[in-house]
Amino acid sequence: MPNWVGDAVMATPVLHALRNAHPASRITAVIDAGIQKVLQGSPAPDRVIPYNRNHSGAKAAAEFLRCTSAVRNERSDLAILLPHSFSSALMMRLAGIPERIGYRRDMRGPLLTCALPRPADESGRFVPSYMAGYYLKLAEAAGAESSDIHPRLAFTDADMESAEKIMRRSGMDPHAVVFAIHPHAGYGPSKLWPEKHFSTLAAMLHEDFGAQIAFVGSPAATGIVRRIRDAPPAAGLPTFDLTRCGVDLHLLKCVISRCRLLVSTDSGPRHYGVALDIPTVCIMGPTHPAYSGSGLPHDAVVRIGTECGPCQKKNCRTDHRCMRRISPGMVLTRCKQLLDAEDEQQIPRNGHG
C-alpha cells in the first residue's frame, strides 16, 4: 500500500477490485504502521501487516527484515506494488513471492516479473492521472479489471457512537449542521493556506449557514487550529478543535461522514470526504490537480494558475503565490456552488459500506 493517507484512500478501489475478481483468495495488505487505521473495518484485506517506516539505521534494517519475514509467512502467489520504491520490490522479492507487479520506476525493473510503463502520450511524455485509476492498472495486470475509481472507507455503528461521544464532549451537537475544516498538510508547508484566510472563511461559513465549524486533523495540526480559532474574525464563534481529543484516522471517518461540508488542503482528510460522498472543497496550490481529482460531483478544487506551478515541491522557493492568491471569498463561492448542486441533484452518499 502507499505511504500517505490520501494515496492509501485512493488505493482502496484496488482492494475491492481484487476481492471482486478473486473472492476466494486471501488478500494481505502491507501498509505503513502510522496509517493502517485507514483500512480498519474494510472487508477487502483479510490481514494487514503494519510496516514501521519511522526507524533509521540498524532499527530500519531490522524492521525491514521483520516485515519481509511476515510477508514470507503469508506464502502469497502474487504481489502488487502500489508505491514506486525500490525497497517495496526488494521486500517482495526477498519474501519469495513468485509474481510481482509494479510500475517500472526507481531502477527496480529486474525485481519485478511484470513491470508496467507509466502512462504516457504519443511523444512518450508522462501523463498525470487520478491515482485510483493509476493503481487500478496494476490490479488489471493481476486479472482484476475495474473502472470503479470511487474510494471506500469502512466503519461500524459502534464506531459512530464513539465518534459522536467525542464530539459531544467537545461541545458539539453531532446531529446539527457541521462543517469541517482541515487546515494542515503533512507533506510540507507549500500546501498550507494562510491561517488568516482560514479564520475569515470559518466566520463566513458560520455567518452564511449558521453551521458549527469543526477543525479536524492530527495533533500536529493543533497549533495551527488554535491560532485560526483565536484570530479575528473567527474568535468567539462556535468553532471546535477535534485535533487532540481522540479522533484518530479511523474515527475521523465517522466525524467527516457527519459533516455537511469539508474544506481541506490537498491532504489525507480531503480524500476521506471524497470517499464518504461529502461535498469536499480542496484548496490546492503546488500539486498537479490530475493526480488527486476524482471527477466525482462532490469533489471540487479551488486553485489558480501561476507561472511557477504546479511545482510539486514541499517548500515554496518564491512567495507562495499559488496559495496566497486564493481568497476566502473564492473558496466560499465554491462551497456554495457545491452545496447548491448537491441539494438540486440529491446526490446519494456512499455511507460506510
C-alpha positions in Angstrom: 0.0 0.0 0.0 1.1 3.6 -0.5 2.7 5.5 2.4 0.5 8.6 2.5 -3.0 8.8 3.9 -4.6 10.3 0.8 -2.8 7.8 -1.5 -3.9 4.9 0.7 -7.5 6.1 0.4 -7.2 6.3 -3.4 -5.8 2.8 -3.4 -8.9 1.2 -1.8 -10.5 0.6 -5.2 -7.7 -1.8 -5.9 -8.5 -3.9 -2.8 -12.2 -4.0 -3.8 -11.4 -4.9 -7.4 -9.2 -7.8 -6.2 -11.8 -9.0 -3.8 -14.5 -8.9 -6.5 -12.3 -10.7 -9.1 -10.9 -13.3 -6.7 -13.5 -13.8 -4.0 -11.8 -17.0 -2.6 -8.3 -15.5 -2.5 -6.5 -14.3 0.6 -5.6 -10.7 0.4 -2.9 -9.2 2.6 -2.2 -5.5 2.8 1.3 -4.3 3.8 0.9 -0.7 5.0 2.8 2.0 6.9 2.0 1.4 10.6 1.1 5.1 11.1 -1.8 5.0 8.6 -3.0 1.4 8.9 -6.3 2.7 10.5 -7.3 3.9 7.1 -8.1 0.3 6.3 -9.7 -0.6 9.7 -13.1 -2.2 9.1 -12.5 -2.8 5.4 -13.7 -6.2 4.2 -11.2 -6.3 1.3 -7.9 -7.3 3.0 -8.0 -10.5 5.1 -4.9 -9.4 7.0 -3.0 -6.2 7.5 0.8 -6.2 8.1 2.0 -2.9 9.6 5.4 -1.7 8.5 7.0 1.0 10.7 8.9 3.3 8.4 9.9 5.8 11.1 13.1 4.0 12.1 16.6 4.7 10.8 19.9 2.9 10.7 20.0 -0.5 12.3 16.4 -0.3 13.5 15.2 0.4 10.0 17.0 -2.6 8.6 15.6 -4.8 11.4 12.1 -3.6 10.7 12.5 -4.2 7.0 13.6 -7.8 7.7 10.8 -8.4 10.2 8.2 -7.2 7.7 9.8 -9.3 5.0 9.6 -12.3 7.2 5.9 -11.6 8.0 5.2 -11.4 4.2 7.1 -14.6 3.5 5.0 -16.4 6.1 1.9 -15.5 4.1 3.2 -17.7 1.2 1.4 -15.4 -1.3 1.3 -16.2 -5.0 1.4 -12.6 -6.3 2.4 -9.1 -5.1 1.0 -5.8 -6.4 3.4 -2.9 -5.6 1.5 0.4 -5.4 4.4 2.5 -4.2 7.3 3.2 -6.7 10.0 2.5 -4.2 12.9 0.1 -4.8 12.6 -1.2 -1.2 9.0 -2.4 -1.7 10.0 -4.5 -4.7 13.1 -5.8 -2.9 10.9 -6.8 0.1 8.5 -8.9 -2.1 11.5 -10.5 -4.0 13.2 -11.5 -0.7 9.8 -12.8 0.6 9.8 -15.3 -2.2 6.6 -14.1 -3.9 6.8 -15.6 -7.4 4.8 -12.9 -9.3 5.5 -9.2 -8.6 3.6 -6.5 -10.4 4.5 -2.8 -10.3 5.4 0.2 -12.4 8.9 0.4 -13.8 10.4 3.0 -11.5 13.3 3.6 -9.2 15.6 1.1 -11.1 13.6 -1.8 -9.8 12.6 -3.4 -13.1 14.8 -6.5 -12.6 13.0 -7.2 -9.3 9.5 -7.3 -11.0 8.1 -10.1 -13.1 5.6 -7.7 -14.6 6.9 -4.1 -15.0 4.4 -1.7 -16.4 5.4 1.6 -18.0 3.9 4.8 -16.6 1.1 6.3 -18.7 2.5 8.5 -21.5 1.3 10.4 -24.5 2.3 9.7 -28.1 5.6 11.6 -27.6 6.4 9.4 -24.5 5.8 12.2 -22.1 4.4 11.2 -18.7 0.7 12.0 -18.3 -0.5 12.7 -14.7 -3.8 10.9 -13.9 -6.0 10.2 -10.9 -4.2 7.9 -8.6 -7.1 5.5 -8.1 -7.1 4.8 -11.8 -3.4 4.7 -11.9 -3.3 2.0 -9.2 -6.2 0.1 -10.9 -4.0 -0.5 -13.9 -1.8 -2.7 -11.7 -4.9 -4.6 -10.5 -5.9 -5.1 -14.1 -2.5 -6.8 -14.7 -3.4 -9.2 -11.9 -6.7 -10.1 -13.6 -8.9 -7.7 -11.7 -10.3 -5.3 -14.2 -12.4 -2.5 -12.8 -13.4 1.0 -13.8 -14.8 1.9 -10.3 -12.4 4.6 -9.1 -14.6 5.6 -6.1 -12.6 5.2 -2.9 -14.2 3.4 0.0 -13.8 3.6 3.8 -15.5 1.4 6.4 -16.7 1.9 10.0 -19.4 0.4 12.2 -22.4 1.9 14.1 -20.3 1.3 17.3 -17.5 3.4 15.8 -20.0 6.2 15.0 -21.3 6.2 18.6 -17.7 6.6 19.8 -17.1 9.5 17.5 -20.3 11.2 18.5 -19.4 10.9 22.2 -16.1 12.7 21.4 -17.9 15.4 19.5 -20.4 15.9 22.4 -17.5 16.1 24.9 -16.0 18.8 22.7 -19.2 20.8 23.0 -20.7 19.9 19.6 -24.1 18.6 18.5 -23.2 15.9 16.0 -26.7 15.9 14.6 -26.8 19.6 13.9 -25.2 21.1 10.8 -21.4 20.6 11.0 -18.8 21.9 8.5 -15.3 20.5 8.8 -12.1 22.3 8.1 -8.7 20.6 7.8 -6.0 23.3 7.6 -2.9 21.2 8.0 -0.7 19.2 5.5 1.8 16.6 6.4 3.6 16.7 3.0 5.1 20.2 3.7 4.4 23.9 4.2 3.9 24.5 0.5 0.4 23.0 0.7 -0.7 25.3 3.6 -3.2 28.1 3.1 -2.7 31.3 5.2 -4.1 30.9 8.6 -5.8 34.3 8.4 -7.7 33.1 5.4 -9.0 30.1 7.2 -10.1 32.3 10.1 -12.0 34.5 7.6 -13.5 31.5 5.9 -14.7 30.0 9.1 -16.5 33.2 10.0 -18.1 33.4 6.5 -19.3 29.9 6.7 -20.8 30.4 10.1 -22.5 33.7 9.1 -23.9 32.3 5.8 -25.0 28.9 7.1 -25.1 29.0 10.9 -23.0 25.9 10.9 -20.8 24.5 13.7 -17.2 24.6 12.4 -15.2 21.6 13.4 -11.4 21.7 12.8 -10.1 18.2 12.2 -6.7 16.7 11.8 -3.9 15.0 13.7 -2.4 16.5 16.9 0.3 18.0 14.6 -2.4 20.5 13.5 -3.3 21.7 17.0 -1.1 24.8 16.9 -2.4 25.9 13.5 -6.0 25.3 14.7 -5.5 27.3 17.9 -4.2 30.3 16.0 -7.0 30.2 13.5 -9.7 29.9 16.2 -8.1 32.7 18.3 -7.7 35.2 15.4 -10.4 37.6 14.3 -12.9 37.2 12.8 -13.3 33.6 13.9 -12.6 34.4 17.6 -15.7 33.9 19.7 -17.6 31.9 17.1 -18.8 28.3 17.7 -15.7 26.6 16.4 -14.4 23.3 17.8 -11.0 21.7 17.9 -11.1 17.9 17.3 -7.3 17.5 16.7 -6.4 16.3 20.2 -9.4 14.6 21.7 -9.1 11.1 20.5 -10.2 11.3 16.8 -7.7 9.0 15.1 -7.6 8.1 11.4 -10.4 5.6 12.0 -12.8 7.7 13.9 -12.1 10.6 11.6 -14.2 8.7 9.0 -17.2 8.9 11.3 -16.7 12.6 12.1 -16.4 13.5 8.4 -19.4 11.4 7.5 -21.5 13.5 10.0 -20.4 16.7 8.2 -22.4 18.7 5.6 -19.2 20.1 4.0 -15.5 19.6 4.2 -12.9 22.2 3.3 -9.3 20.9 3.2 -5.9 21.5 2.0 -4.6 18.9 -0.6 -4.1 16.2 2.1 -5.4 13.0 3.5 -8.7 14.1 5.0 -9.7 15.6 1.7 -9.9 12.0 0.3 -12.0 10.9 3.3 -14.6 13.4 2.2 -14.4 12.2 -1.4 -14.7 8.5 -0.2 -17.7 9.3 2.0 -19.5 11.4 -0.6 -19.3 14.6 1.5 -19.2 17.8 -0.5 -15.5 18.5 -0.4 -13.6 21.6 -1.4 -9.9 21.3 -1.7 -7.6 24.4 -1.6 -4.8 23.4 -3.9 -1.5 25.2 -4.8 1.7 23.4 -5.6 0.4 20.0 -6.7 -1.0 18.9 -10.1 -4.8 18.5 -9.9 -4.8 15.5 -12.2 -3.2 13.3 -9.5 -5.9 13.7 -7.0 -9.0 14.9 -8.8 -11.6 12.1 -8.9 -14.0 13.9 -11.2 -16.8 12.9 -8.8 -19.6 15.5 -8.5 -18.9 16.3 -4.8 -15.1 16.7 -5.3 -14.2 20.3 -6.0 -10.8 22.1 -6.3 -10.0 25.8 -5.9 -6.7 26.8 -7.4 -5.2 29.5 -9.6 -2.6 29.1 -12.3 0.9 30.5 -11.7 3.9 30.7 -13.9 5.9 28.6 -11.4 3.4 25.8 -10.8 2.4 23.1 -10.3 5.9 22.6 -8.8 5.2 19.5 -6.6 7.7 21.0 -4.1 7.4 20.6 -0.3 8.7 24.1 0.3 8.0 27.2 -1.9 11.0 28.8 -3.5 9.3 32.1 -4.2 6.5 33.9 -2.5 3.9 31.1 -2.2 1.6 32.9 -4.6 -0.3 29.8 -5.6 -1.9 29.6 -2.2 -1.8 33.3 -1.0 -3.7 34.5 -4.1 -6.7 32.1 -3.3 -9.0 34.3 -1.4 -11.6 33.2 1.3 -14.3 34.6 -1.0 -13.2 32.3 -3.8 -13.4 29.3 -1.5 -16.8 30.4 -0.1 -18.2 30.7 -3.6 -17.1 27.2 -4.5 -18.6 25.8 -1.2 -21.9 27.4 -2.0 -21.9 26.0 -5.6 -21.2 22.5 -4.3 -23.9 22.6 -1.7 -26.4 24.0 -4.1 -25.6 21.3 -6.6 -26.0 18.6 -4.1 -29.4 20.0 -3.0 -30.6 20.2 -6.6 -29.4 16.8 -7.7 -29.9 15.0 -4.3 -26.6 13.3 -4.8 -26.6 10.0 -2.8 -23.9 9.4 -0.2 -21.7 6.4 -0.2 -22.1 5.8 3.6 -19.9 3.3 5.4 -20.0 0.2 3.3 
